[in-house]
Amino acid sequence: MYSIVKPCLFALDPEVAHDLTISSMSSYGRVFGARAPICGRAVQIAGLHFDNPIGLAAGLDKDGQAVSGFSRLGFGHIEVGTVTPKPQPGNPLPRVFRLLREQGLINRFGFNNAGIDALVRRLKEHPYKGILGINIGKNKDTPNESAHLDYVHCLEKAAPVCDYITVNVSSPNTPGLRDLADASRILDVVKPVLDARQKVVNRRHARCPIFIKLAPDFSDDDLNKVLEALVAVEIDGVILTNTTLDRSGLTSPHRVEMGGLSGSPLSQRAEHCLQVANITLGGRLPIISVGGVMSADACKQRISLGATLVQLYTGLIYQGPRLVKDAIRITR
Ligand SMILES: Cc1cc2nc3c(=O)[nH]c(=O)nc-3n(C[C@H](O)[C@H](O)[C@H](O)COP(=O)(O)O)c2cc1C
């Protein structure tokens, strides 16, 4: 089926194709309802039970419009967002580009989203039985000195309608955001969020786990320093990685576009980060691997390299929704 749909989608401008996908998945979900995750290799982390280790990465369904539709693919977890306190339009168009030769994408969306209040209204009492995550960020016009207030605001509103929160300090498309992930500063955001977590419960009326999503562009040393800082404050898990700024080895015409690169060209780097983190952490924190996972075999490989969960985004666009079921089966 996707072999027919894909050429049609790829004939469209990438953002038009994206919007069409979201509206189709949203309608699909409205007609057929949410489904429970496919049972695969079950995973227990941070007090959450995942029926299988395969999840939807943040950024595809930023406003949580199509959770029921995406649930029908069988995911064990779905992460929506990134959401910010106030709605914001994101960067001017065009802001997403296909790198066909390399099976990659470059995007510079810049956290376009309808804001936390709209997301919470939509997800309230959502019937999805799998694990639902909300990825939170700061508004573009919030200075880094007060960024923690944006994250705390989103956490307080989002926790009651989801199962876990991801603190996103890794998008390259909000100026200065990645500075918040520096080992010397990361706790300026993370500590207030962990403190605020004490006062909220998640949608299952339980403690709300906090994950953090990091960029792939750290040196090994810097990554290790950040990880040690996160272990010390008892964060619940680390998502590795967001998109990269690196452009090595690309030949596609769009390689010069500004933004974050995802898909196949990111896989080696994301695997490297996973390996480094796995050695450093030695099981002290679960690792959720994302970045260039383009096949079911690659999912299996990430788990064998120490990932507890694996998330998909660009792989779905190039390989289609079958990838989810294949990945669940092969990782069983
Ligand atoms: C178009 C696009 C938009 C994205 N938006 C977000 C986002 O809002 N928040 C986030 O944490 N990650 C975002 N990501 C990053 C993905 O969640 C993922 O970390 C990254 O794309 C690497 O995985 P992949 O190679 O499988 O796509 C986005 C990625 C793409 C391609």
The ligand as a Tripos MOL2 file, in Angstrom:
@<TRIPOS>MOLECULE
LIG
   31    33     1     0     0
SMALL
NO_CHARGES

@<TRIPOS>ATOM
      1 C1         10.3530   17.4230   10.4600 C.3       1 LIG1
      2 C2         10.8780   17.0830   11.8350 C.ar      1 LIG1
      3 C3         10.3950   17.7590   12.9520 C.ar      1 LIG1
      4 C4         10.8870   17.4420   14.2200 C.ar      1 LIG1
      5 N1         10.3950   18.0980   15.3230 N.ar      1 LIG1
      6 C5         10.8240   17.7510   16.5490 C.ar      1 LIG1
      7 C6         10.2740   18.3570   17.7050 C.ar      1 LIG1
      8 O1          9.3870   19.2110   17.6340 O.2       1 LIG1
      9 N2         10.7510   17.9730   18.9220 N.ar      1 LIG1
     10 C7         11.7290   17.0110   19.0550 C.ar      1 LIG1
     11 O2         12.1250   16.6920   20.1780 O.2       1 LIG1
     12 N3         12.2420   16.4040   17.9720 N.ar      1 LIG1
     13 C8         11.8210   16.7440   16.7470 C.ar      1 LIG1
     14 N4         12.3360   16.1180   15.6550 N.ar      1 LIG1
     15 C9         13.4220   15.1420   15.8380 C.3       1 LIG1
     16 C10        12.9230   13.6990   15.8490 C.3       1 LIG1
     17 O3         12.0820   13.4570   16.9350 O.3       1 LIG1
     18 C11        14.1330   12.7430   15.9000 C.3       1 LIG1
     19 O4         14.8200   12.9330   17.1160 O.3       1 LIG1
     20 C12        15.1130   12.9630   14.7620 C.3       1 LIG1
     21 O5         14.4250   13.2460   13.5640 O.3       1 LIG1
     22 C13        16.0030   11.7540   14.5220 C.3       1 LIG1
     23 O6         15.2530   10.6190   14.2310 O.3       1 LIG1
     24 P1         14.9880   10.1100   12.7200 P.3       1 LIG1
     25 O7         16.3090   10.0890   12.0360 O.co2     1 LIG1
     26 O8         14.3510    8.7630   12.8770 O.co2     1 LIG1
     27 O9         14.0570   11.0860   12.1190 O.co2     1 LIG1
     28 C14        11.8720   16.4380   14.3770 C.ar      1 LIG1
     29 C15        12.3320   15.7590   13.2480 C.ar      1 LIG1
     30 C16        11.8430   16.0630   11.9890 C.ar      1 LIG1
     31 C17        12.3850   15.3080   10.8060 C.3       1 LIG1
@<TRIPOS>BOND
     1     1     2 1
     2     2     3 ar
     3     2    30 ar
     4     3     4 ar
     5     4     5 ar
     6     4    28 ar
     7     5     6 ar
     8     6     7 ar
     9     6    13 1
    10     7     8 2
    11     7     9 ar
    12     9    10 ar
    13    10    11 2
    14    10    12 ar
    15    12    13 ar
    16    13    14 ar
    17    14    15 1
    18    14    28 ar
    19    15    16 1
    20    16    17 1
    21    16    18 1
    22    18    19 1
    23    18    20 1
    24    20    21 1
    25    20    22 1
    26    22    23 1
    27    23    24 1
    28    24    25 2
    29    24    26 1
    30    24    27 1
    31    28    29 ar
    32    29    30 ar
    33    30    31 1
@<TRIPOS>SUBSTRUCTURE
     1 LIG1         1 GROUP 0 **** ****
